[in-house]
Amino acid sequence: MGMISRLRRTPVFVLLQMLVRLIPFRPIDIGRLCFLRFEGRPTVPAEMLRGTAQVRLATPADVDALTRLQDRRGAFLSRFAHGDLCMVAMIGSMIVGFEWFSEASEHLEAVWGMTIAIPRNFVYAYDGYVDAAHRNSGIWLRFKGFLGEWMSCHDKSGIVTFVDYGNFPSLNTHRRFGFVSSSTVLAVKVLRLSFFRQRRAPRSGPHVRASEGQPRRPMAKNSPPSRPSVHIYPS
């Protein structure tokens, strides 16, 4: 009965996504990407910072430690080569979490093949991960506090990001912190082709539109080929 009750509470789209991802070799996939925007530079009062973790910028020398958290060496090396930045959370000498961000004009999102245009003076934050043993210990807030300090030093004035629909704890955490919805993108991938349908959030502020534009900045050598892209522009 508990399982049936949970299934009844699960949104229809999430159930459909779960069924699609049970198909062997996953020839088709669907996703709903909730884009969020934070105006200004995040600040986190010292009294809100829990735990003993410290945050710093990573370097390519940290790839081995990052790979121990997630076996994605090629992706990490490609991001460093492309100029993306990575924050890492340290407990003692051990890296227990990371979050990437970019200050380029565009970012190629590898899973769906979207090119995301980053508004002027904004950063794009993505791919945050914390080791299971250290979750719910305040590391996410430490990342945001560190990013806010970095933004102050580099004259940045906002953040864009997205969260997969269905990851409601992350969505709620972002919204409580001050992120607001800017658009939702329905993504469908059939074999190696991706298709997108975009909907602007009501009273969201930024204007969002889909396009077939290509990245102005060259991708790293092992990046996936360009596909139809999603561009985010300020209004």
Helices and strands as residue ranges (DSSP letters): H 2-9, H 12-20, E 28-39, G 46-48, E 54-57, G 60-62, H 63-69, H 73-82, E 85-91, E 94-102, E 106-109, E 114-117, E 122-130, G 132-134, H 139-153, E 158-164, H 168-177, E 180-190, E 193-200, E 207-211, E 229-233
